Amino acid sequence: MNAPTDVQIINDADGNPAFVVIPYAQYVARKIEPDLIPHEVVSRIVDGATPIRAWREHLNLTQDEVAKRMGISQPAFAQQETVAKPRKATREKIAAAFGIGADQLEL
């Protein structure tokens, strides 16, 4: 299965890759140290949000945007977002859509 990608490669005049354009949310997520969880995410979880919802809100993504990245419907993602402890495979797919490590969704 080919997952949809938001990455764009821009070639130079000779046809060689020169730049990579990624969505801003993925760029922000990549700046996060591996295995660290931002204070804003932890605060949302303490307030009762699931880790998936807390990360989605922190990255300023809509449910629809994440669902499209995952190749599923928005209602299907909304259901996954409410699960407190999703399966490992589900965490890995959602983490990939967020641009973070799957272990960052475990709290």
C-alpha positions as CSV (number, residue, x, y, z in Angstrom):
1,M,0.0,0.0,0.0
2,N,1.4,3.4,-0.9
3,A,0.6,5.9,1.8
4,P,0.0,9.5,0.7
5,T,2.8,11.9,1.2
6,D,3.0,15.6,1.7
7,V,6.7,15.8,1.0
8,Q,7.7,17.6,-2.2
9,I,11.2,17.4,-3.7
10,I,12.4,20.3,-5.8
11,N,15.1,19.6,-8.3
12,D,17.9,22.0,-9.5
13,A,18.5,22.9,-13.2
14,D,20.3,19.6,-13.7
15,G,17.5,17.5,-12.3
16,N,19.2,16.7,-9.1
17,P,17.3,17.0,-5.8
18,A,18.0,20.4,-4.3
19,F,15.3,21.1,-1.7
20,V,12.7,19.1,0.3
21,V,9.4,20.8,1.3
22,I,7.5,19.3,4.2
23,P,4.3,20.4,6.0
24,Y,5.0,22.9,8.8
25,A,3.6,20.5,11.4
26,Q,6.1,17.8,10.4
27,Y,8.9,20.3,10.5
28,V,7.9,21.4,14.0
29,A,7.7,17.8,15.1
30,R,11.1,17.0,13.8
31,K,12.6,19.8,15.9
32,I,11.4,17.9,19.0
33,E,14.1,15.9,20.7
34,P,13.5,12.1,20.2
35,D,11.6,10.6,23.1
36,L,10.7,14.0,24.6
37,I,7.2,15.2,25.0
38,P,6.5,18.9,25.0
39,H,5.0,20.5,28.1
40,E,1.9,21.5,26.2
41,V,1.2,17.9,25.3
42,V,1.7,16.7,28.8
43,S,-0.6,19.5,30.1
44,R,-3.4,18.4,27.8
45,I,-3.0,14.8,28.9
46,V,-3.2,15.8,32.5
47,D,-6.3,17.7,31.7
48,G,-7.9,14.6,30.3
49,A,-7.0,14.4,26.6
50,T,-5.7,11.2,25.1
51,P,-2.0,11.4,23.9
52,I,-3.2,11.2,20.3
53,R,-5.5,14.2,20.7
54,A,-3.0,16.2,22.7
55,W,-0.3,15.7,20.0
56,R,-2.7,16.5,17.2
57,E,-3.8,19.8,18.9
58,H,-0.1,20.6,19.7
59,L,0.8,20.2,16.0
60,N,-2.3,22.3,15.0
61,L,-3.7,19.6,12.9
62,T,-7.3,18.8,12.2
63,Q,-8.7,15.3,12.4
64,D,-9.4,15.5,8.7
65,E,-5.7,16.4,7.9
66,V,-4.4,13.5,10.0
67,A,-7.0,11.1,8.5
68,K,-5.9,12.1,5.0
69,R,-2.2,11.5,5.8
70,M,-3.2,8.1,7.1
71,G,-5.4,7.3,4.1
72,I,-8.5,6.8,6.3
73,S,-11.8,8.7,6.9
74,Q,-12.1,11.5,9.5
75,P,-14.7,9.5,11.5
76,A,-12.3,6.5,11.6
77,F,-9.5,8.7,12.9
78,A,-11.8,10.4,15.4
79,Q,-12.6,7.0,16.9
80,Q,-8.9,6.1,17.2
81,E,-8.2,9.4,18.9
82,T,-10.5,8.5,21.8
83,V,-8.7,5.2,22.6
84,A,-6.6,5.6,25.7
85,K,-4.2,2.8,24.8
86,P,-4.3,2.1,21.0
87,R,-2.6,-1.0,19.5
88,K,1.1,-0.7,18.7
89,A,0.4,-0.8,14.9
90,T,-2.1,2.0,15.3
91,R,0.3,4.1,17.4
92,E,3.0,3.7,14.7
93,K,0.7,4.8,11.9
94,I,-0.5,7.8,13.8
95,A,3.0,8.8,14.9
96,A,4.2,8.6,11.3
97,A,1.3,10.9,10.3
98,F,2.4,13.3,13.1
99,G,6.1,13.0,12.2
100,I,7.0,11.8,15.7
101,G,8.2,8.5,17.3
102,A,5.5,6.0,18.2
103,D,6.9,5.8,21.8
104,Q,6.0,9.5,22.2
105,L,2.3,8.5,22.1
106,E,2.7,6.2,25.1
107,L,1.9,7.8,28.4
